[in-house]
């Protein structure tokens, strides 16, 4: 089947696609969720999912919405504005004109929900096949409700792909994400009885007649944001936070640091602090922990360990803020890695000085020096890994990523805290001096040129 990739979207800033008379009112498009307005988040999410051209249907809030996009370097797509009083969604002629403006398949999205770019990408792919597609929430479907699309073979009852619906009454059409081909709203597409929601009525007819396809959420998610009730902006923000997944991280990150970081990230989202600013803050706390360690003594050891643990938690926050605000950047990634290593150098220096004062003498300084040298060498090798990782064969790449996961893991923060509570935090110097100078040569060996085949 011919495909025409969907690259355009209509944003309904003042209306819904589907009528929900019993449900709560959607939040205003300027409502803040996770540090961005719902309108900004819709634009950036759709753009991340593959949309490069927008038409925004807005009313009295148009100027406020324009101000939010003005000068925003994150928005790369073209945006055209139409007044809703001249193009009311309840008038079938509006949809006929819009189809002509787009000249190809397009998405229709509201601003009353948050959702992931992966859902947009799936809808763009399925909607590019030339048929209307509506997104529905996952339901417990039975074979009498769902039947296989004629061009796809799906397992009975599967909700992972696109299916058609025989009994429209079994579905609740309330997800404001739709893909439309231009022919769907050609002249004569609506009936006189369709009322104030002609697009909804036409989609329901199409579903009953097998002409509109259904895209279940599957592994994606969709969270309404309402002015009140059970879907407040605060609850939507927590859905966003829970949707975040880290990259290379250890057990402590997954089961402790990430759980704590979400609370801090929620507060940071309400501030003007950028992700890079959070990175610098985490580094400052980490260097402060090294200075406290250098003070020496039991209390300083415990306080330094707690500060280092806080630094590890904050180190999770910068990435979370970046992903939620669509502010990821290669510079930010490099800054994060570089400052992590600066913190480690400060940590080993502080521990080494404390051990020296505690009577370890030159041995302490030697161990601290070895730990620092191993850390710097590991940093250099990791930079090399990021440049050549994709060029490695599959088996070697798996070994490299396994070693890399141990190198970048912050699990050792808990070991430092345990040793501090035992009053022997300086023992960690021995582990760092030996461990770092084992890991980086092993990793470097994996990056060697492959032997020539005989």
GULUMZA-468675 format. One record per residue (C-alpha): residue in three letters; y, x negated, z. Coordinates in steps of 0.02 Angstrom, whole numbers. Layout:
% GULUMZA-468675
{atom 'ALA' {Y X Z}},
...
% end
This chain:
% GULUMZA-468675
{atom 'UNK' {0 0 0}},
{atom 'UNK' {173 -63 -45}},
{atom 'UNK' {278 -121 99}},
{atom 'UNK' {467 -124 115}},
{atom 'UNK' {512 -218 275}},
{atom 'UNK' {627 -119 388}},
{atom 'UNK' {786 -216 425}},
{atom 'UNK' {907 -74 463}},
{atom 'UNK' {930 43 611}},
{atom 'UNK' {1036 192 661}},
{atom 'UNK' {1096 191 841}},
{atom 'UNK' {1130 361 919}},
{atom 'UNK' {1254 318 1056}},
{atom 'UNK' {1290 498 1108}},
{atom 'UNK' {1133 598 1066}},
{atom 'UNK' {945 602 1076}},
{atom 'UNK' {821 622 936}},
{atom 'UNK' {712 741 1034}},
{atom 'UNK' {771 886 1140}},
{atom 'UNK' {713 879 1322}},
{atom 'UNK' {790 1033 1403}},
{atom 'UNK' {693 1016 1566}},
{atom 'UNK' {725 830 1587}},
{atom 'UNK' {871 740 1668}},
{atom 'UNK' {1020 687 1564}},
{atom 'UNK' {1011 512 1488}},
{atom 'UNK' {1122 378 1562}},
{atom 'UNK' {1284 339 1470}},
{atom 'UNK' {1271 206 1336}},
{atom 'UNK' {1390 96 1438}},
{atom 'UNK' {1277 102 1592}},
{atom 'UNK' {1232 -72 1654}},
{atom 'UNK' {1047 -117 1664}},
{atom 'UNK' {1000 -296 1698}},
{atom 'UNK' {1172 -368 1665}},
{atom 'UNK' {1195 -281 1496}},
{atom 'UNK' {1250 -106 1448}},
{atom 'UNK' {1115 5 1373}},
{atom 'UNK' {1207 -6 1207}},
{atom 'UNK' {1209 -197 1208}},
{atom 'UNK' {1027 -202 1261}},
{atom 'UNK' {977 -83 1120}},
{atom 'UNK' {1068 -188 990}},
{atom 'UNK' {996 -353 1051}},
{atom 'UNK' {820 -284 1073}},
{atom 'UNK' {818 -209 900}},
{atom 'UNK' {890 -369 827}},
{atom 'UNK' {756 -473 914}},
{atom 'UNK' {626 -354 840}},
{atom 'UNK' {685 -387 662}},
{atom 'UNK' {837 -277 630}},
{atom 'UNK' {983 -360 541}},
{atom 'UNK' {1093 -210 496}},
{atom 'UNK' {1156 -70 607}},
{atom 'UNK' {1248 94 587}},
{atom 'UNK' {1313 159 753}},
{atom 'UNK' {1347 345 773}},
{atom 'UNK' {1469 357 919}},
{atom 'UNK' {1605 467 991}},
{atom 'UNK' {1746 440 1115}},
{atom 'UNK' {1665 282 1182}},
{atom 'UNK' {1675 194 1013}},
{atom 'UNK' {1815 75 1060}},
{atom 'UNK' {1729 26 1223}},
{atom 'UNK' {1568 -8 1129}},
{atom 'UNK' {1660 -112 998}},
{atom 'UNK' {1739 -218 1135}},
{atom 'UNK' {1566 -258 1203}},
{atom 'UNK' {1509 -329 1036}},
{atom 'UNK' {1672 -415 990}},
{atom 'UNK' {1650 -603 1003}},
{atom 'UNK' {1470 -589 1064}},
{atom 'UNK' {1381 -735 981}},
{atom 'UNK' {1213 -659 1020}},
{atom 'UNK' {1243 -519 893}},
{atom 'UNK' {1204 -588 720}},
{atom 'UNK' {1174 -421 633}},
{atom 'UNK' {1304 -323 536}},
{atom 'UNK' {1370 -167 622}},
{atom 'UNK' {1452 -15 541}},
{atom 'UNK' {1530 124 644}},
{atom 'UNK' {1528 310 604}},
{atom 'UNK' {1614 449 704}},
{atom 'UNK' {1490 574 772}},
{atom 'UNK' {1611 720 748}},
{atom 'UNK' {1605 687 561}},
{atom 'UNK' {1419 650 557}},
{atom 'UNK' {1340 766 688}},
{atom 'UNK' {1152 738 708}},
{atom 'UNK' {1128 926 716}},
{atom 'UNK' {1186 945 535}},
{atom 'UNK' {1047 912 407}},
{atom 'UNK' {1177 846 285}},
{atom 'UNK' {1212 701 404}},
{atom 'UNK' {1035 636 383}},
{atom 'UNK' {1044 656 194}},
{atom 'UNK' {1203 551 190}},
{atom 'UNK' {1131 420 308}},
{atom 'UNK' {975 399 202}},
{atom 'UNK' {1088 363 54}},
{atom 'UNK' {1187 236 155}},
{atom 'UNK' {1032 140 208}},
{atom 'UNK' {949 149 37}},
{atom 'UNK' {779 112 112}},
{atom 'UNK' {673 142 267}},
{atom 'UNK' {763 128 433}},
{atom 'UNK' {738 150 619}},
{atom 'UNK' {825 279 726}},
{atom 'UNK' {849 232 909}},
{atom 'UNK' {942 305 1057}},
{atom 'UNK' {1026 212 1198}},
{atom 'UNK' {944 306 1341}},
{atom 'UNK' {799 187 1371}},
{atom 'UNK' {745 6 1381}},
{atom 'UNK' {598 -61 1281}},
{atom 'UNK' {531 -230 1218}},
{atom 'UNK' {565 -314 1050}},
{atom 'UNK' {377 -315 1018}},
{atom 'UNK' {378 -125 1006}},
{atom 'UNK' {520 -133 880}},
{atom 'UNK' {426 -262 777}},
{atom 'UNK' {270 -151 773}},
{atom 'UNK' {372 0 721}},
{atom 'UNK' {461 -100 585}},
{atom 'UNK' {292 -153 516}},
{atom 'UNK' {212 19 520}},
{atom 'UNK' {369 108 459}},
{atom 'UNK' {380 -9 311}},
{atom 'UNK' {226 71 235}},
{atom 'UNK' {328 216 166}},
{atom 'UNK' {284 353 291}},
{atom 'UNK' {382 422 439}},
{atom 'UNK' {320 352 605}},
{atom 'UNK' {358 416 780}},
{atom 'UNK' {321 323 942}},
{atom 'UNK' {230 419 1078}},
{atom 'UNK' {181 373 1254}},
{atom 'UNK' {-2 334 1282}},
{atom 'UNK' {-105 486 1324}},
{atom 'UNK' {-287 520 1359}},
{atom 'UNK' {-328 575 1183}},
{atom 'UNK' {-489 658 1130}},
{atom 'UNK' {-567 659 956}},
{atom 'UNK' {-507 840 934}},
{atom 'UNK' {-327 782 953}},
{atom 'UNK' {-327 615 861}},
{atom 'UNK' {-404 581 692}},
{atom 'UNK' {-411 420 594}},
{atom 'UNK' {-276 386 467}},
{atom 'UNK' {-355 388 293}},
{atom 'UNK' {-304 207 260}},
{atom 'UNK' {-359 136 427}},
{atom 'UNK' {-523 125 522}},
{atom 'UNK' {-495 147 708}},
{atom 'UNK' {-620 165 847}},
{atom 'UNK' {-637 342 911}},
{atom 'UNK' {-507 374 1045}},
{atom 'UNK' {-420 206 1015}},
{atom 'UNK' {-233 204 1049}},
{atom 'UNK' {-200 26 993}},
{atom 'UNK' {-157 69 812}},
{atom 'UNK' {-76 207 710}},
{atom 'UNK' {-158 379 710}},
{atom 'UNK' {-112 552 648}},
{atom 'UNK' {-114 709 755}},
{atom 'UNK' {-197 875 716}},
{atom 'UNK' {-131 969 866}},
{atom 'UNK' {54 933 886}},
{atom 'UNK' {57 1034 1046}},
{atom 'UNK' {-45 897 1129}},
{atom 'UNK' {98 773 1109}},
{atom 'UNK' {262 757 1201}},
{atom 'UNK' {387 688 1076}},
{atom 'UNK' {515 607 1190}},
{atom 'UNK' {523 423 1139}},
{atom 'UNK' {685 395 1044}},
{atom 'UNK' {613 272 920}},
{atom 'UNK' {574 333 745}},
{atom 'UNK' {549 251 575}},
{atom 'UNK' {607 354 425}},
{atom 'UNK' {588 326 238}},
{atom 'UNK' {741 384 139}},
{atom 'UNK' {640 520 53}},
{atom 'UNK' {601 608 217}},
{atom 'UNK' {777 681 228}},
{atom 'UNK' {810 710 43}},
{atom 'UNK' {903 873 1}},
{atom 'UNK' {808 1027 58}},
{atom 'UNK' {712 935 194}},
{atom 'UNK' {768 1049 337}},
{atom 'UNK' {737 1235 370}},
{atom 'UNK' {869 1359 423}},
{atom 'UNK' {770 1391 584}},
{atom 'UNK' {772 1208 640}},
{atom 'UNK' {920 1232 756}},
{atom 'UNK' {1018 1091 837}},
{atom 'UNK' {878 962 819}},
{atom 'UNK' {830 968 635}},
{atom 'UNK' {752 794 635}},
{atom 'UNK' {638 840 780}},
{atom 'UNK' {584 1001 694}},
{atom 'UNK' {548 909 531}},
{atom 'UNK' {447 774 620}},
{atom 'UNK' {345 906 712}},
{atom 'UNK' {309 994 547}},
{atom 'UNK' {260 828 470}},
{atom 'UNK' {141 792 612}},
{atom 'UNK' {55 960 594}},
{atom 'UNK' {38 932 406}},
{atom 'UNK' {-26 754 425}},
{atom 'UNK' {129 680 341}},
{atom 'UNK' {200 592 494}},
{atom 'UNK' {107 454 583}},
{atom 'UNK' {98 421 769}},
{atom 'UNK' {120 249 847}},
{atom 'UNK' {58 247 1029}},
{atom 'UNK' {140 122 1145}},
{atom 'UNK' {-24 29 1166}},
{atom 'UNK' {14 -133 1259}},
{atom 'UNK' {202 -106 1248}},
{atom 'UNK' {312 -3 1364}},
{atom 'UNK' {461 115 1356}},
{atom 'UNK' {567 161 1507}},
{atom 'UNK' {693 303 1506}},
{atom 'UNK' {858 275 1595}},
{atom 'UNK' {937 431 1666}},
{atom 'UNK' {1093 469 1764}},
{atom 'UNK' {986 529 1910}},
{atom 'UNK' {809 577 1957}},
{atom 'UNK' {659 463 1942}},
{atom 'UNK' {725 347 1806}},
{atom 'UNK' {883 270 1877}},
{atom 'UNK' {961 112 1806}},
{atom 'UNK' {898 16 1958}},
{atom 'UNK' {719 70 1924}},
{atom 'UNK' {737 25 1740}},
{atom 'UNK' {796 -148 1791}},
{atom 'UNK' {638 -174 1892}},
{atom 'UNK' {535 -122 1742}},
{atom 'UNK' {624 -258 1643}},
{atom 'UNK' {592 -385 1781}},
{atom 'UNK' {408 -341 1793}},
{atom 'UNK' {391 -359 1604}},
{atom 'UNK' {439 -543 1610}},
{atom 'UNK' {301 -671 1588}},
{atom 'UNK' {319 -856 1621}},
{atom 'UNK' {257 -999 1513}},
{atom 'UNK' {167 -1149 1583}},
{atom 'UNK' {157 -1119 1769}},
{atom 'UNK' {34 -1139 1911}},
{atom 'UNK' {-44 -1027 2042}},
{atom 'UNK' {103 -1035 2163}},
{atom 'UNK' {226 -989 2025}},
{atom 'UNK' {126 -839 1971}},
{atom 'UNK' {83 -770 2142}},
{atom 'UNK' {231 -822 2250}},
{atom 'UNK' {382 -898 2162}},
{atom 'UNK' {390 -764 2028}},
{atom 'UNK' {376 -624 2155}},
{atom 'UNK' {519 -697 2256}},
{atom 'UNK' {624 -745 2106}},
{atom 'UNK' {635 -567 2041}},
{atom 'UNK' {735 -514 2194}},
{atom 'UNK' {856 -658 2171}},
{atom 'UNK' {865 -630 1983}},
{atom 'UNK' {909 -447 2013}},
{atom 'UNK' {1061 -505 2113}},
{atom 'UNK' {1107 -643 1990}},
{atom 'UNK' {1111 -517 1847}},
{atom 'UNK' {1260 -434 1929}},
{atom 'UNK' {1360 -596 1927}},
{atom 'UNK' {1442 -690 1781}},
{atom 'UNK' {1328 -839 1815}},
{atom 'UNK' {1244 -897 1654}},
{atom 'UNK' {1062 -956 1644}},
{atom 'UNK' {1124 -1135 1631}},
{atom 'UNK' {1229 -1104 1786}},
{atom 'UNK' {1073 -1046 1878}},
{atom 'UNK' {984 -1205 1819}},
{atom 'UNK' {1123 -1312 1893}},
{atom 'UNK' {1117 -1211 2055}},
{atom 'UNK' {928 -1239 2068}},
{atom 'UNK' {954 -1426 2038}},
{atom 'UNK' {1089 -1434 2171}},
{atom 'UNK' {974 -1353 2299}},
{atom 'UNK' {834 -1473 2248}},
{atom 'UNK' {945 -1626 2267}},
{atom 'UNK' {1004 -1559 2435}},
{atom 'UNK' {822 -1552 2490}},
{atom 'UNK' {803 -1737 2444}},
{atom 'UNK' {957 -1779 2547}},
{atom 'UNK' {888 -1682 2696}},
{atom 'UNK' {721 -1772 2680}},
{atom 'UNK' {814 -1939 2686}},
{atom 'UNK' {886 -1890 2856}},
{atom 'UNK' {714 -1914 2931}},
{atom 'UNK' {624 -1827 3073}},
{atom 'UNK' {517 -1672 3090}},
{atom 'UNK' {656 -1542 3078}},
{atom 'UNK' {731 -1627 2925}},
{atom 'UNK' {559 -1632 2843}},
{atom 'UNK' {530 -1445 2867}},
{atom 'UNK' {708 -1401 2813}},
{atom 'UNK' {693 -1512 2659}},
{atom 'UNK' {527 -1433 2612}},
{atom 'UNK' {600 -1257 2630}},
{atom 'UNK' {750 -1305 2523}},
{atom 'UNK' {635 -1378 2391}},
{atom 'UNK' {534 -1217 2391}},
{atom 'UNK' {696 -1119 2367}},
{atom 'UNK' {741 -1235 2223}},
{atom 'UNK' {572 -1198 2142}},
{atom 'UNK' {605 -1011 2158}},
{atom 'UNK' {779 -1029 2083}},
{atom 'UNK' {702 -1131 1944}},
{atom 'UNK' {608 -973 1894}},
{atom 'UNK' {767 -870 1897}},
{atom 'UNK' {859 -963 1759}},
{atom 'UNK' {727 -917 1630}},
{atom 'UNK' {719 -737 1692}},
{atom 'UNK' {908 -717 1677}},
{atom 'UNK' {904 -797 1504}},
{atom 'UNK' {769 -680 1439}},
{atom 'UNK' {846 -523 1515}},
{atom 'UNK' {1019 -565 1446}},
{atom 'UNK' {953 -630 1278}},
{atom 'UNK' {1032 -799 1315}},
{atom 'UNK' {885 -916 1283}},
{atom 'UNK' {933 -1078 1196}},
{atom 'UNK' {854 -1247 1155}},
{atom 'UNK' {991 -1331 1256}},
{atom 'UNK' {950 -1224 1407}},
{atom 'UNK' {766 -1273 1396}},
{atom 'UNK' {810 -1458 1384}},
{atom 'UNK' {934 -1444 1528}},
{atom 'UNK' {802 -1360 1635}},
{atom 'UNK' {674 -1497 1603}},
{atom 'UNK' {800 -1638 1626}},
{atom 'UNK' {869 -1572 1791}},
{atom 'UNK' {693 -1539 1856}},
{atom 'UNK' {660 -1724 1835}},
{atom 'UNK' {825 -1771 1916}},
{atom 'UNK' {774 -1665 2066}},
{atom 'UNK' {605 -1751 2075}},
{atom 'UNK' {688 -1922 2073}},
{atom 'UNK' {803 -1868 2214}},
{atom 'UNK' {654 -1797 2309}},
{atom 'UNK' {554 -1958 2299}},
{atom 'UNK' {705 -2063 2343}},
{atom 'UNK' {739 -1957 2497}},
{atom 'UNK' {558 -1962 2553}},
{atom 'UNK' {547 -2149 2522}},
{atom 'UNK' {701 -2183 2627}},
{atom 'UNK' {637 -2072 2768}},
{atom 'UNK' {469 -2162 2766}},
{atom 'UNK' {557 -2330 2767}},
{atom 'UNK' {655 -2280 2922}},
{atom 'UNK' {496 -2214 3002}},
{atom 'UNK' {419 -2387 2998}},
{atom 'UNK' {330 -2395 2831}},
{atom 'UNK' {443 -2538 2779}},
{atom 'UNK' {438 -2605 2601}},
{atom 'UNK' {281 -2504 2565}},
{atom 'UNK' {384 -2345 2574}},
{atom 'UNK' {512 -2412 2450}},
{atom 'UNK' {373 -2470 2334}},
{atom 'UNK' {288 -2300 2338}},
{atom 'UNK' {453 -2211 2308}},
{atom 'UNK' {490 -2328 2163}},
{atom 'UNK' {318 -2299 2086}},
{atom 'UNK' {338 -2111 2102}},
{atom 'UNK' {508 -2119 2017}},
{atom 'UNK' {443 -2231 1877}},
{atom 'UNK' {294 -2115 1850}},
{atom 'UNK' {410 -1964 1846}},
{atom 'UNK' {526 -2043 1717}},
{atom 'UNK' {379 -2097 1609}},
{atom 'UNK' {303 -1923 1620}},
{atom 'UNK' {470 -1848 1566}},
{atom 'UNK' {474 -1960 1412}},
{atom 'UNK' {294 -1918 1365}},
{atom 'UNK' {323 -1729 1389}},
{atom 'UNK' {472 -1738 1270}},
{atom 'UNK' {355 -1818 1144}},
{atom 'UNK' {228 -1680 1173}},
{atom 'UNK' {353 -1543 1132}},
{atom 'UNK' {393 -1629 967}},
{atom 'UNK' {216 -1658 905}},
{atom 'UNK' {111 -1525 993}},
{atom 'UNK' {97 -1413 840}},
{atom 'UNK' {33 -1559 736}},
{atom 'UNK' {-119 -1588 846}},
{atom 'UNK' {-289 -1518 807}},
{atom 'UNK' {-345 -1368 909}},
{atom 'UNK' {-460 -1459 1032}},
{atom 'UNK' {-333 -1595 1070}},
{atom 'UNK' {-194 -1467 1088}},
{atom 'UNK' {-296 -1375 1219}},
{atom 'UNK' {-321 -1537 1317}},
{atom 'UNK' {-136 -1580 1304}},
{atom 'UNK' {-84 -1407 1365}},
{atom 'UNK' {-205 -1417 1511}},
{atom 'UNK' {-129 -1584 1565}},
{atom 'UNK' {47 -1520 1532}},
{atom 'UNK' {17 -1369 1642}},
{atom 'UNK' {-24 -1484 1787}},
{atom 'UNK' {127 -1595 1754}},
{atom 'UNK' {253 -1453 1747}},
{atom 'UNK' {174 -1350 1886}},
{atom 'UNK' {276 -1326 2044}},
{atom 'UNK' {120 -1294 2150}},
{atom 'UNK' {150 -1458 2242}},
{atom 'UNK' {299 -1377 2331}},
{atom 'UNK' {176 -1288 2446}},
{atom 'UNK' {86 -1452 2481}},
{atom 'UNK' {253 -1531 2530}},
{atom 'UNK' {287 -1387 2648}},
{atom 'UNK' {113 -1400 2726}},
{atom 'UNK' {133 -1587 2753}},
{atom 'UNK' {307 -1560 2826}},
{atom 'UNK' {238 -1435 2951}},
{atom 'UNK' {107 -1565 2999}},
{atom 'UNK' {246 -1692 3023}},
{atom 'UNK' {185 -1808 2884}},
{atom 'UNK' {287 -1761 2730}},
{atom 'UNK' {294 -1946 2684}},
{atom 'UNK' {109 -1937 2640}},
{atom 'UNK' {161 -1846 2483}},
{atom 'UNK' {237 -2009 2422}},
{atom 'UNK' {64 -2085 2406}},
{atom 'UNK' {2 -1936 2305}},
{atom 'UNK' {157 -1937 2192}},
{atom 'UNK' {152 -2124 2163}},
{atom 'UNK' {-32 -2121 2114}},
{atom 'UNK' {-41 -1951 2029}},
{atom 'UNK' {112 -1966 1916}},
{atom 'UNK' {54 -2136 1854}},
{atom 'UNK' {-117 -2066 1810}},
{atom 'UNK' {-60 -1907 1724}},
{atom 'UNK' {67 -1979 1605}},
{atom 'UNK' {-48 -2115 1531}},
{atom 'UNK' {-185 -1984 1508}},
{atom 'UNK' {-63 -1869 1420}},
{atom 'UNK' {5 -2012 1314}},
{atom 'UNK' {-173 -2058 1263}},
{atom 'UNK' {-199 -1881 1196}},
{atom 'UNK' {-50 -1905 1080}},
{atom 'UNK' {-121 -2061 998}},
{atom 'UNK' {-145 -2059 811}},
{atom 'UNK' {-317 -1993 760}},
{atom 'UNK' {-444 -2121 708}},
{atom 'UNK' {-465 -2135 519}},
{atom 'UNK' {-619 -2046 458}},
{atom 'UNK' {-758 -2156 393}},
% end
